[in-house]
């Protein structure tokens, strides 16, 4: 097993340093610097109190040796006072460490989220498929990075201050003991690194295997009804068992490495307790030092060795931390890759009055196969087009290319802006939240009165959905509450409320009846909304002016149709008379 498969490059560290500089210069930078300064001051306080405690402890033990009750009581009270102040300083140190870590995590997570959602980066990364579990990297790894980086930095700073504070103490007791501490710590660090190196790769892999297992469980929860109807538990059980087998096999290897590492580190830590006594006790026996110096030497030796032995004591955390840095570095690199333009590429322009394709050719991202070849089509406002594409890949490519999220191809697309061209996929997107949030875009809520929203829902026979939801402002998981047909009608309501110039429909007849589709297309015509529809061979052509057929080889033909749609009168039936609206809306 290669222990260093985890890629941490100079670019990773440069990006890490740039993140720190950006944090300092950000809107939360002043508060972060204040917390950090407080932590440094408290760290100095902790180390100063530790040194004071070592001397108080020495004199306290010496007073016991001399059977001096007065000095015993005096040093006992001083000891209690030092412990009280140390407790206060340590608690506030931990408090401000957690506050700074939380501040940093919130800031960093928001920045990563903004970049992940910007310019459809999330979609491009999903389409590229070269990075596993970006969601876990954004949530869990960001949390681990901020908390662990701060913890490690403060540990290193504390170790440096400890070395400065206790080197003089230990040297004054015994130069030999000081040299033994340095040699012992150096030997322990080298041995720990050699024994524990495989943990870096294993921890990196474990994070992905845990995420893969959780993703399968989420799949079961989100598709519970379909799985139950199709009786697919057997295959799912096999896949879940396979995921847990991989997870446990990797974790078993981690346990084995930790066992080997534990043999060394446990013995290493046990010897720390006796080494100072082995060197200082003979000095006491020879009368060269006081009895309390043995206690002081043990305390100083422990502090100093702890500072020198960070690799020994923290190697498991360091290996996990290295994996976190690598995973977040890979996330940043993946986001960099997907925003870089590829060639050949599709260019886009704005035209408020039409949707047009000028020499547009679309390719398969994997095989390079031509899905659509040299498409030249102009759809002016008021012209309704039926698009028949037997090949699912070509259908997906054309739908996404019109939306601006397909980059495998060339040509030029003219289209209105995002507010005037909406897309309705075959399975509509129903975000968790309230009915009002499902129907209205963020920031537009105040433009639509409850009466207008309810009037639109009545037009589409969705008043029953309002009843079931308990009003416009009750949160639900809509995928569980509504049927696919109801979700499609709700998506149409969203279009009617947004009132765009154009809408691109993806096979509405697969979720709705023919009568429902006729009523919806009639409603779009009445509202002056031009529609382009991806349909099947048996699609009713009466509602369209043109038909675009794309063959399996990517060639296409455009056919003019007799415009019968304007003469059709089918509209959605109104709701039953006297049907009241819930008081909550």
N, C-alpha and C positions, 0 to 999 in steps of 0.2 A: 504494500500500500504506500503510495506516495503521500507523505504527510503534508506537503505544501502545495496542494492543488488550488488552494484558496488564492485568488488573484488580488493582491494588494500592490498597486503600482505607485509610482511617484505622483501620477495624476490623481490617484485616490487621496493621497496625503495633501496635495495642493488644494483639492476640492474641500477637504476637511478644514484646512487652515483658512480658506476663503469663507467657509461657512461661519467660522468664529469671528472673522473681521466683519462680516455682514451683520451678525447678531449684535456686535458692539455698536455698529452704526445705525441700527434699526430703531424703531419707535420704542422698543422695550429695552434698548441698550443702557439707558441711564439707570433703570431699576436693576438690571443685571449687574452693572458695575458696582452699584451700592451693595447688593447682596454679596458680591465677590470680595469687596474690601472688608466687609464685616466678617466674612469667613476667614480671611487672612489674619485679621486681628485676633479672632477667637482661637485660631490655630497657634499663634504665638503665645496666647494665654495658656492654652492646654500644655504646651511644651514647658513653659516656665513653671507652671504648677507641678508638672511631673518632676522637674529637677528639685524644686523645693520639697516635694513629698519624699524624694529619696534621702535628702539630708535629715528631714524630720524623722523619717523611719529609722535612719541610722542611730540618731540620738535617743529615740524612743527605746530601741532594743538595747542600747548600751545602758540606759537607766535601769532596765530590768536586770541586766547582768550585774550591775553594781548595787542592786536592791535599794535604789534611791527613790523613795515614795514621792517626795516633793517634785523632783524632775519628771518622774513617771506621770504624775497627774498633769503637770505643765505641758509636757509633750503630747499627752493624750488629747488635751483640749485643742492644742495647735493642730494635731492630726485631724480631729473632727472638723475644725474650721477649714483646713485645706480641702478635705473631702467635700464639704458643703459647697465651697466656691468652685471646685472642679466639676461637681455635678451640674451646677448652674451653667457654667461655661460649655460643658459637653452637650447639654440639652439644647441650648441656643445654637450651638454649632450644627447639630443635626437638623434643627428646625430650618435654619437658613440654607443649608445644603439641599434639603428637600424643596424649599421654596424656589431656589435658583434652578434646580433640576426641572421642576414643573413648568416654570416660566420658559425655559429653553425648549422643553418638549412641545409645549403648545405653539410656540413661535415656529419651530422647525417643521412640525407636522402640518401646520397651515400653509407654509411655503411649499412643501412637497406636494400637498394636495392641490394647491393652486396650479402648480406646474403640471401635475398629472392630468388635471381636468382641462388645462389650457390647450386650445387648438386641437382638441380631440386626441391628445397624446395617449390617453387610456385605450382608445379604439385602435390606434396604430400599433401600440405595443401588443394588444390582443391579437391583431391580425398577423403581426410578425411572429408571435409565438415563441420567441427566443429567451424569455425570462419567466421563471416560475414564481407564482404567488406574490405578485406586486402588492396585493392588499396586506399580506402579513408583513412585508418589508416596511410599508408605510406606517402600520400601527405598532406591531411588536418591536421591530428592529429600531424604529425611531425612538421608542421609549427606552429600549436598552442602551442605545447609543448615548443619549443625553445623560441618563442616570449614571451609566458606567464611566463615561468620559470624565464627568465631574468627580466621581468617586476616586478614580485612578489618579487624576491630577492632584487632588487634595491629599491622597495617600503619598504620592511622590514628594509633594511639598512638605508634608508632615515628616516623612522619612528624612528629608534633607535637614529640617530643623532639629530632628531627633539626633542625627549624627553630630551636628554642631553642638547641641546641648550636652550630650552624654559622652562624647569622645573625651573631653577634658576630665569628666568625672571618672571614667573608667581608667584613663591613663594615670590619673593621680593615685588610683588604688593599686594598679599593677600594669605596667607596659606590656608584660607577657599576656595578660588577659585580653588587652585591647587587640594585640596581633592575632591571638587565637580567634577572636570574634570575626575579624576580617577574613582570615583564611577559612574558617568554618562556613561562613556565609557564601564565599566565592565557590567553594566546593559544592555546597548544597544547590546553588543556583545552576551550575553547569549540569549536575546530575539530574535535576528536575527538568531542565530543558530537554535533555536527551531522552528521558523516560516519557515525557508528556507531549512531545511534538505531534504524535498522531491525533491528539484531541482537537487540534485546529481544524483539520479536515472533517473529522467525525462530527463536531459540533455544527459545522456549516451544513453538512448533509442532514443532520437530525432536524434542523429547523424546517427544511423543505419537506422532509418525510412527515413531520407532524402536520404541516399545512395541507399536504395532499390528503392525508387521512381525514382531516376536518372538512375539506372540500367535498369529499365523497359523502360524508354524513349530511352536509348541507344540501347536497343534491337529493338525498333520500327525503329530507324534510320538505323541500320545495316541490317535489314531484310525487308526493305520497299517494294522491288519488290515482294518477296514471300507473304507478307501480302496482298498486293494489288491483286495478282493473285488468292489467296485462299479466299479472302473476309473475313479475320479474324479480321476486325476492331472491331466487336461487342464484342468478348471475350476479346480482348486487352483493349477495353474501360472499361469493367467491372473490369479487374485487375488493371488498372491505377487508376480508381475511388476508388477501395479498398485501394490502397497504399496511395492515397491522403487523404482518410478518416482517416486512421490510423495515418498518419503524423499530420493532423490538430487536431485530438482528443488529441494526446499527447501534441501538442503545446498549445492547449487550456488549458490543465491542468497546463502547465508551466505559462501561462498568469494568471491563477487564483491564483497560489501560489505567483507569483510576485505581484499581486494585494494586497494580504494579507500582504506580506512583505513590500510593498510600503506604506501602511497605517502607519506602524510603523516607517520605515526609513525616510519618508518625514517629519513626525512630529518631529522625533528625530533631523533632520538637521535644521528645523526651530527654535527649541529651542536653538540651539547653538548660534544663532545670538543675543539672548536677555539675556541669563544667565550671561555673564560677566557684562553687564550694570546693571542687578538687584543687583549684589553684589558690584561693584565698584562705581556706581553712588551715592549711599548714602554716601560713603567715601568722594567724591568730594563735595557733598552738605554740609557735616559737615566741609569742609575745610581741610580734612586730606591729600588730594592729588591734583595734578594738573588735569586740564581738559584733557590734552593729554594722561594721563594715562588710561582713559576710552578706547580710540582708541587702545593704546598699549595692554591693557588687552584683548580686543576683538580679536586682531590679534594673540597674544600669546595663548589664549584659543583655537582659531580655529586650529592653527598649532598643539598644543599638543593633542587636542581631535581627530584631524584627524589621528595622529600617533597612539593613543590608540584605534581608532575605525576602523581599517582596515577590520575587519570581517564585520562590519556594511556596510561600503562603498563599499567593494569589494566582497560581498558574492556571487552574481550572477556569477562573473568571477571565484571565487574560486570553485563554484560547477561545472562549465563547465570545469575548469582545472582538477579537480578531475576525471571527466569522461574521459578526454583525457589521463591522466596517466594510468587509469585502462585499457583503450582500447589498448594503446601501450604496456602495460604489458601483456595483453592477446595475442597480436600479437607475442611478444617475446616468451611467453610460448608455443604458437602453433608451432612456428618455432623450438623450442627445442624438442617438442614432435615428430615431423615428421622426424627429423634426427636421433632419437634414433632407433637402430635396433630392429626389432620384431622377435619373434620366433613362428613357424618355418620360415625360410627365405631361399631365393634362393642365392646361391653363384655363383660368376663369375670368369672365368679365361680367359686368352688371348691365342688365337691360330690364327696365321695369315693365315692359309691355310684352315680353315673350320669353319662352324657354327655347334655346336653340343649340344644336350640336353641329359644329363645323369641322368636318374631317376627323371625327372622334373614333379611334380604334382602342379597344380594351383587350387586355391580355390576362391570362391566368397567372397569378403570382408564383405558382409552383412549377407548372409545366411550360409556361410561356405560350400556351395554345391561344389562338385568336378567338375571342368570344364575340366581339362585335368589330366589324371592319368598315372603316371609312364612312361612318354615319353622318349624313347631312340632313338635318331636319330642323324646321323652324315651326314652333307652336305659338302663334300669337294669342293674345288674350281673347277669350271667347271661342276658341277652337278646342274641342274635346277629343282626345286621342286615346284609342285602345291599343295597347302594346302587348303583342303575343310573343313570348320567348319560351320555347319548349325547354331549353337548356337552363337548369336552375342556376348554374354558375354565371351564365351570361345575364340572366335576370338580376341576380344579386349585383353584378358588376355595373349594370346600367343604372340601377336604382341608387347605388352608392356613389357612382360617378356624378350623377346629377346633384346629389347632396354634397359633393366635394370631399368625400372620404374614400376615394379609390384613386391610387396613384400609379397603377400599372397600365400604362397606355400613353396615347398622345392625342393631340387635337385641342380644340378650344370649345368651351361651354359658356354660353351666355344665359344668365338667369337673374330673376329679381333677388333682392336682398333676403336675408333669413326671415324677416317678419312677413314678407309677401309670398314666400314659397314654403309650404309645410309638407311634411312627409308622414304618411300613415303606413307603418310596416304591417306585415300580415299578422303578427302578434303584437298588439299595441303595448306601449310602455305605460305601466300603471305604477308610479312611484308611491311608496308608503307615505301616508299623510292624510289630510282631510280631503273631502270631495272638492272643496274650493281650490285647494292646492293642485289637485289632479287636473282640474279644468282650466286653470289660469296660469299664465307664465309668472314667474317670480317678478315682483315689482309692479304688476298690473292689477293687483287685487282691488285697489280703490276705484278703478275705472269702471268696474262692473257691479251694479247693484244686485241684491239678492233677487229682486223681481225679474231682472233680465236673465240671470242664470237659470231661474226656475222656469221661465217662459221657454227658453231653449230646450231644457230637459223635457218639458211637456211635449214640445214639438216632436221629439224623438222617442216619446213613450217611455221615459225613464223616471217618471215620478215614483214608481215603486222602488227604484234604487235609492231615491232620497229617503223614503220611509225606512228601508232596510238599513241604511247608513245612519239613521238617527239625525239627519240634518246635514248641513253643508260643512260643519266645523267639528266633526268627530273623526278621529284618526282610525284608519283600518288598513289591513293588508288586503288590497283590492283583488289581488290574484286569487285569494281564497274566498272572498265574499261574492265575487261576480263570475258569471259564466264568460266564456270567450266572446260570445256574441254581445253580451252586455258591455264587456270591455271595449269591443270595437265601436259600439254605438256611443259610448262615453268619449272615445277618441274623436269620433265625428262631432260630438258636441264641442269638444275643444277647438276643432277647426272652425265651426260655425261662429263661436264666440270670438276667435282671433280674427276672423274675416280676412283671410289673405287673398291675394290675387290668383294664386295657383296652388293646387294641392296635387301631390303625387301619391296615388293609392296602390298598395301592394295586395292584389288578390282579395278584395273585400268579400267576394262571393263565397270564399272558403269558410268564413265564420258566420255569414248572414244568409238569410233566404233570398230568393230572387226578388220577391216583393219588397223586402227591406232595402236591398241594394237599389232597386228602381226608385223607391221613395227618397233615399239619400242623394242619389244623383240628381233627382228632380229638385231637391232642396238646394243643392249646390248651384244648379243653374239659376234658380230664383234669386239666390244671393249674389249672382255674378261671379262665382268662383270657378275658374277654369280648372278642369281636372284631367290628369293623365293617369291611366289605369293599367297596371299590369294584370292581365287576365288570362283565362284558359281558353281552349278551343271552343267551348260551348258558351262563351260569354255573349250576352245579349248586345248586339251591335247597334241597337236602335238609339242608344243614348250617346253615340259618338259621331264625329264628323270625319275622322280619319282612322285608319288601322295600320299600325306598323308591325310587320312580321319580321322577326329575326331568325334566320335558319341556323342549323347546328354548326355550319362552317363559318358563321359570323356575317354572312351576307344578309341583306335586308331589302324589303320592298315596302312601299308606302301606297296605300289604297284609299281613294276618296269614297266616303260612304254617304248615302242619302240621309240627310238630317231629319230623323224622325223624333228626336228627343224633345223638341219644342212642342210637338203635338201631344206628347204623352201627359196624362193628368194625374198619374199615380203619385200620391203624397202620403206621408205617414198618417195613419189614423190618429185623431186627437184622443186624449185620455177621456175616460168616462166622466160624464158631467157630474159636478158636485164633489169631485175628489179633492179633499182638503190637503193642505201642505202642513207638515209637522210644525208645531209651534217653535221648535228650536231653530228653524230657519227663517 
